[in-house]
Amino acid sequence: MSLRYAVLAALLEGEASGYELSKVFDVSLANFWPATPQQLYRELERLAHEGLVESRTVPQERRPTKRMFTLTEAGRTRLRAFAAEPPRRPTAIRDELLIKIQAMDGGDPGVARALVEERAGWARGRLDRYERVRTRLLGGRAEEEYLRAADRIGPYLTLMAGIAFEEENLRWCERVLRVLDRRATAVRPQGSG
């Protein structure tokens, strides 16, 4: 999937500046499609050139003029067509930490432990952020009520995937740390390995 469809999907929420879109990506889409502000601005320019989004300028006092982007009907049509296509292939895990863990035997177990603790901290931080987004989306409603009655549930469903991903990351980290602790405290016979 290219960034273009993530940008088009983000604009379903309504008109937004490039800066506002970068915040949407940071909060709502980073759990499945991260992008830098520079990537977003480049993609917005391409989408505008292709007629999939349109922009208008908004003068501001004491700040540079900003551009506000909206989906065009062509953009909505393209996004609907994309949403109807089956995904090309399932997502594969590509994670540098897993390579380091794979190669940790014979190295300093304290290094592996520190790396896993750091990953667990990231997972906890993302879970905290996702919970704040969840609370904002629900707006005081029960989840079932929201899922039954909200105008758009896609952002919530993708948030659920991000939460599940980070919860599993955290479970894995906790299990790895328990294994490392048991190995560190085990009395191992000389010559075993």
Sine and cosine of phi, psi and omega as CSV:
sin_phi,cos_phi,sin_psi,cos_psi,sin_omega,cos_omega
0.00,0.00,0.65,-0.76,0.02,-1.00
-0.99,-0.10,0.25,-0.97,0.01,-1.00
-0.86,0.51,-0.49,0.87,-0.07,-1.00
-0.81,0.58,-0.68,0.74,-0.05,-1.00
-0.96,0.29,-0.53,0.85,0.09,-1.00
-0.91,0.42,-0.63,0.77,0.04,-1.00
-0.92,0.40,-0.72,0.70,0.02,-1.00
-0.87,0.50,-0.67,0.74,0.01,-1.00
-0.90,0.43,-0.63,0.78,0.02,-1.00
-0.90,0.44,-0.56,0.83,0.00,-1.00
-0.96,0.26,-0.13,0.99,0.13,-0.99
-0.89,0.46,-0.41,0.91,0.02,-1.00
-0.95,0.32,-0.28,0.96,0.00,-1.00
0.80,-0.60,0.00,-1.00,-0.03,-1.00
-0.84,0.54,0.63,-0.77,0.00,-1.00
-0.43,-0.90,0.50,-0.87,0.14,-0.99
-0.99,0.13,0.20,-0.98,0.07,-1.00
-0.86,0.51,-0.64,0.77,0.03,-1.00
-0.89,0.45,-0.72,0.70,0.01,-1.00
-0.89,0.46,-0.63,0.78,0.04,-1.00
-0.90,0.44,-0.61,0.79,0.01,-1.00
-0.90,0.44,-0.57,0.82,0.06,-1.00
-0.94,0.35,-0.64,0.77,0.06,-1.00
-0.87,0.49,-0.70,0.72,0.01,-1.00
-0.89,0.46,-0.69,0.73,-0.04,-1.00
-0.89,0.46,-0.61,0.79,-0.09,-1.00
-1.00,-0.07,-0.71,0.71,-0.18,-0.98
-0.98,-0.22,-0.48,0.88,-0.09,-1.00
-0.93,-0.37,-0.20,0.98,-0.06,-1.00
-0.88,0.47,-0.39,0.92,0.00,-1.00
-0.94,0.33,-0.27,0.96,0.05,-1.00
-0.67,-0.75,-0.24,0.97,0.03,-1.00
-0.48,-0.88,0.99,0.13,0.00,-1.00
-0.96,0.29,0.50,-0.87,0.06,-1.00
-0.43,-0.90,0.56,-0.83,0.07,-1.00
-0.99,0.13,0.37,-0.93,0.07,-1.00
-0.83,0.56,-0.62,0.79,0.01,-1.00
-0.89,0.46,-0.66,0.75,0.05,-1.00
-0.89,0.46,-0.65,0.76,0.00,-1.00
-0.90,0.44,-0.72,0.69,-0.01,-1.00
-0.89,0.46,-0.67,0.74,0.04,-1.00
-0.88,0.47,-0.68,0.73,-0.02,-1.00
-0.92,0.38,-0.62,0.78,0.06,-1.00
-0.87,0.50,-0.65,0.76,0.03,-1.00
-0.89,0.46,-0.70,0.71,0.03,-1.00
-0.89,0.45,-0.70,0.72,0.00,-1.00
-0.89,0.45,-0.63,0.78,0.04,-1.00
-0.92,0.40,-0.68,0.74,0.02,-1.00
-0.87,0.49,-0.58,0.81,0.00,-1.00
-1.00,0.10,-0.07,1.00,0.02,-1.00
0.98,0.18,0.28,0.96,0.00,-1.00
-1.00,0.02,-0.37,0.93,0.16,-0.99
-0.72,-0.70,0.39,-0.92,0.12,-0.99
-0.80,-0.60,0.37,-0.93,-0.03,-1.00
-0.75,-0.66,0.38,-0.93,0.14,-0.99
-0.68,-0.73,0.47,-0.88,0.00,-1.00
-0.99,-0.12,0.59,-0.81,-0.01,-1.00
-0.80,-0.60,0.93,-0.37,0.05,-1.00
-0.92,0.38,0.55,-0.83,0.03,-1.00
-0.75,-0.67,0.56,-0.83,0.07,-1.00
-0.97,0.26,0.72,-0.69,0.07,-1.00
0.86,0.51,0.28,0.96,0.05,-1.00
-0.63,-0.78,0.37,-0.93,0.05,-1.00
-0.91,0.42,0.44,-0.90,0.08,-1.00
-0.87,0.50,0.66,-0.75,0.03,-1.00
-0.93,-0.37,0.42,-0.91,0.05,-1.00
-0.97,-0.25,0.74,-0.67,0.05,-1.00
-0.96,-0.30,0.73,-0.68,-0.07,-1.00
-0.93,-0.38,0.60,-0.80,0.11,-0.99
-0.69,-0.73,0.39,-0.92,0.09,-1.00
-0.95,0.32,0.62,-0.79,0.17,-0.99
-1.00,-0.05,0.15,-0.99,0.06,-1.00
-0.89,0.46,-0.59,0.81,0.06,-1.00
-0.89,0.46,-0.61,0.79,0.04,-1.00
-0.91,0.41,-0.68,0.73,0.04,-1.00
-0.89,0.46,-0.67,0.74,0.01,-1.00
-0.89,0.46,-0.71,0.70,0.01,-1.00
-0.88,0.47,-0.67,0.74,-0.01,-1.00
-0.91,0.42,-0.66,0.75,0.04,-1.00
-0.89,0.46,-0.67,0.74,0.02,-1.00
-0.90,0.45,-0.69,0.73,0.03,-1.00
-0.88,0.48,-0.71,0.71,-0.04,-1.00
-0.89,0.45,-0.45,0.90,-0.02,-1.00
-0.99,0.11,-0.26,0.96,-0.01,-1.00
-0.98,0.20,0.61,-0.79,0.10,-0.99
-0.93,0.36,0.54,-0.84,0.05,-1.00
-0.87,0.50,0.50,-0.87,-0.04,-1.00
-0.91,0.41,-0.70,0.71,0.01,-1.00
-0.34,-0.94,0.40,-0.92,0.04,-1.00
-0.91,0.42,0.43,-0.90,0.03,-1.00
-0.93,0.37,0.67,-0.74,0.07,-1.00
-0.95,-0.31,0.54,-0.84,0.03,-1.00
-0.98,0.22,0.79,-0.62,0.13,-0.99
-0.75,-0.67,0.99,-0.16,-0.15,-0.99
-0.68,-0.74,0.90,-0.43,-0.03,-1.00
-0.86,0.51,-0.58,0.82,0.01,-1.00
-0.87,0.50,-0.62,0.78,-0.02,-1.00
-0.91,0.42,-0.56,0.83,0.08,-1.00
-0.91,0.41,-0.67,0.75,0.00,-1.00
-0.90,0.43,-0.64,0.76,0.03,-1.00
-0.92,0.39,-0.66,0.75,0.05,-1.00
-0.84,0.55,-0.58,0.82,-0.09,-1.00
-0.99,-0.14,0.12,0.99,-0.15,-0.99
-0.96,0.29,-0.40,0.92,-0.06,-1.00
-0.84,0.54,0.76,-0.65,-0.01,-1.00
1.00,-0.05,-0.23,0.97,0.03,-1.00
-1.00,-0.09,-0.16,-0.99,0.00,-1.00
-0.97,0.23,0.92,-0.40,-0.01,-1.00
-0.90,0.44,-0.38,0.92,0.05,-1.00
-0.91,0.41,-0.55,0.84,0.04,-1.00
-0.92,0.39,-0.73,0.68,0.02,-1.00
-0.87,0.50,-0.69,0.72,0.00,-1.00
-0.86,0.51,-0.70,0.71,-0.01,-1.00
-0.89,0.46,-0.65,0.76,0.02,-1.00
-0.90,0.44,-0.67,0.74,0.00,-1.00
-0.94,0.35,-0.63,0.77,0.06,-1.00
-0.88,0.47,-0.64,0.77,0.04,-1.00
-0.89,0.46,-0.70,0.71,0.03,-1.00
-0.87,0.49,-0.66,0.75,0.02,-1.00
-0.89,0.46,-0.64,0.77,0.05,-1.00
-0.89,0.45,-0.66,0.75,0.05,-1.00
-0.89,0.46,-0.69,0.72,-0.01,-1.00
-0.89,0.47,-0.68,0.73,0.03,-1.00
-0.89,0.46,-0.67,0.74,0.01,-1.00
-0.89,0.46,-0.69,0.72,0.03,-1.00
-0.91,0.41,-0.65,0.76,0.03,-1.00
-0.88,0.48,-0.65,0.76,0.06,-1.00
-0.87,0.49,-0.72,0.69,0.00,-1.00
-0.90,0.44,-0.69,0.72,0.00,-1.00
-0.90,0.44,-0.57,0.82,0.02,-1.00
-0.92,0.39,-0.59,0.80,0.06,-1.00
-0.91,0.42,-0.66,0.76,0.05,-1.00
-0.90,0.44,-0.68,0.73,0.01,-1.00
-0.86,0.51,-0.73,0.69,0.01,-1.00
-0.87,0.48,-0.67,0.74,0.01,-1.00
-0.91,0.42,-0.70,0.71,0.00,-1.00
-0.89,0.45,-0.68,0.73,-0.02,-1.00
-0.93,0.38,-0.53,0.85,0.03,-1.00
0.80,0.60,0.64,0.77,0.04,-1.00
1.00,0.02,-0.11,0.99,0.02,-1.00
-1.00,0.07,0.40,-0.91,0.13,-0.99
-0.95,0.33,0.46,-0.89,-0.04,-1.00
-0.83,0.55,-0.73,0.68,-0.02,-1.00
-0.87,0.49,-0.64,0.77,0.03,-1.00
-0.90,0.44,-0.70,0.71,0.02,-1.00
-0.87,0.50,-0.74,0.67,-0.04,-1.00
-0.91,0.42,-0.48,0.88,0.01,-1.00
-0.99,0.16,-0.58,0.82,-0.22,-0.98
-0.90,-0.44,-0.25,0.97,-0.07,-1.00
-0.91,0.41,0.53,-0.85,0.04,-1.00
-0.88,0.48,-0.70,0.71,-0.01,-1.00
-0.79,-0.62,0.81,-0.59,0.03,-1.00
-0.94,-0.34,-0.14,0.99,0.00,-1.00
-0.81,0.59,-0.74,0.67,0.02,-1.00
-0.86,0.51,-0.58,0.81,0.01,-1.00
-0.95,0.32,-0.67,0.74,0.00,-1.00
-0.89,0.45,-0.64,0.77,0.04,-1.00
-0.94,0.33,-0.55,0.83,0.08,-1.00
-0.89,0.46,-0.65,0.76,0.05,-1.00
-0.86,0.51,-0.62,0.78,0.04,-1.00
-0.90,0.43,-0.67,0.74,0.03,-1.00
-0.89,0.45,-0.66,0.75,0.03,-1.00
-0.89,0.46,-0.73,0.68,0.00,-1.00
-0.88,0.48,-0.65,0.76,0.01,-1.00
-0.88,0.48,-0.74,0.67,-0.03,-1.00
-0.95,0.33,-0.56,0.83,0.08,-1.00
-0.89,0.46,-0.65,0.76,0.03,-1.00
-0.93,0.36,-0.63,0.78,0.11,-0.99
-0.83,0.56,-0.73,0.68,-0.03,-1.00
-0.90,0.43,-0.68,0.73,0.05,-1.00
-0.87,0.50,-0.69,0.72,0.00,-1.00
-0.89,0.46,-0.73,0.69,0.00,-1.00
-0.86,0.52,-0.71,0.70,-0.01,-1.00
-0.89,0.46,-0.63,0.77,0.02,-1.00
-0.92,0.39,-0.70,0.71,0.02,-1.00
-0.87,0.50,-0.68,0.73,0.00,-1.00
-0.90,0.44,-0.62,0.79,0.06,-1.00
-0.90,0.43,-0.67,0.74,0.03,-1.00
-0.88,0.47,-0.72,0.69,0.00,-1.00
-0.89,0.46,-0.64,0.77,0.04,-1.00
-0.89,0.46,-0.71,0.70,0.00,-1.00
-0.89,0.46,-0.66,0.75,0.00,-1.00
-0.92,0.39,-0.59,0.81,-0.02,-1.00
-0.94,0.34,-0.53,0.85,-0.04,-1.00
-1.00,-0.05,-0.21,0.98,-0.01,-1.00
-0.95,0.31,0.66,-0.75,0.11,-0.99
-1.00,0.07,0.91,-0.41,-0.06,-1.00
-0.97,-0.22,0.73,-0.68,0.04,-1.00
-0.88,0.48,0.55,-0.83,-0.01,-1.00
-0.89,0.46,0.68,-0.74,0.02,-1.00
1.00,0.01,-0.09,1.00,0.04,-1.00
-1.00,0.07,0.33,-0.95,0.00,-1.00
-0.11,-0.99,0.00,0.00,0.00,0.00
